[in-house]
């Protein structure tokens, strides 16, 4: 994955998924981050609910280490995952305050659910379902 491929993919899939996920009235921008800012993730979203806007920070692909982090990952699923966070954060079931309760790491559980939903949606679009 090169930086050019990453930018092209975001440009191609961003508007499609924003529309499909009911975020067509949202302004969604993408910024690229380094490994240090990524803190172990490929992307994260920062929504601004009053303005109906969101910034999706995506790990870049400029360095060998960044490209290695993307190896085997599905960029389209990562983007869908982050857009799903916008909806779930508005419901309080994902994001900053959604941590541990009753000895269960709800953040991990929420990430697993979001991953599963994103994979199903992308597979459906690709005709795999």
N, C-alpha and C positions, 0 to 999 in steps of 0.2 A: 504494500500500500504506500503510495507516494502522497505528498502533500497535494499535488495536482489532482490525483484520483479522489482524495478525501474531499476536497472542495467541490469537485464535480458531483460526487454522490450526494453531498448535503444539498447542493443546488437542485438536483434532480428529485430527490425524495422528500425534502422538507415541505414544499407546498402541497404535494399529494397527501402526505400523512397529516399535515395540519388540517386539511379539509376533511379527510376521512374520520379524524378523531374529534371533530366538532370544535376545532380551534381556529376556524377560518377567520374569525374576527379578532384574532390575536396577532400581534406583531411578534414574530419569533426571529431573533438574530442568533448567529452562531459566531463564537470566538474560539480560537485555538489556544490550547494551554500546553505547557511543558509537563514533564514527568513529576516535578516537585509539586506543582499546583494540582495535578491529577490525584495525588494522594492514593494511588492504587486503583483508581477507577479510569474507565475510558471516557466517561462524560458525566456531567452533572448539570442540572437545570436550576436556574434562579428565576422564579416567576415573580412578576409584579402584578398582583391581582387587581388593584384599583385601576391601573393603566392597561390591563389586559395585554401585557407584554411579557416576554420571557427571553432570557439569554441562555442558550445551550452552550456550555463550555465543553469542547471536544478535544481530546488528546490529539496533538498534531502528529505528523508523520515525517518530520524533517530529519530526525536523527535515527541512527540504527536502533538505539534503545526504544524509541517511540514506535518504530515500525515493528520491532519484535513484540511489543505489547499488543499490537493489533493482529498479530499472526493467529489465524484460525478464528478470528472474531467476525461477526456479521455486522457491518456498519449500519445497515438499514434497521436491524433489530435494536441496535444501541440507540439510534435516533427515535424510534417508536417508543422504546422504554422511557426515554427522557420526557417525551411528550405526554405519556401516560402519567408520569409523576405530577404534571400540572393538575390534572383532574384529581388525583388522589390526595395531593397536598391540600387542595381546597376542601376536601372532606375530613382532613385531619388524620388520614391513615398512612401518611408517608411524609418524610422530610424531617426537619430539625427536631421537633418536639416528640416525634414518634420513636421512642427508645425502648426501654425495658419496663415490663410490668409482669408481675406474678412469675418472675424468674425466666421469662421467655424474651428472647431478643426479637422484638417485633420488627426492627429494622431489617434483619436478615429475612424474616418471613415475608415482609412486604416486598423486598427485592426479588425473592423467589416467585411470588405471585405475578409481579410486574414482568419479570422475564418470561414466564409461561404465557401470559396474555400477548406480549409483544411477538413471541415466536409464532403463536397461533395466527395472529393477524398477518404477519409477513408471509407465512406459509400459505395462507389462504390467497393472498394477492398473487403469489407465485404459482397458484394452481396445484399445490401439494396436498390440499385437503379435499 
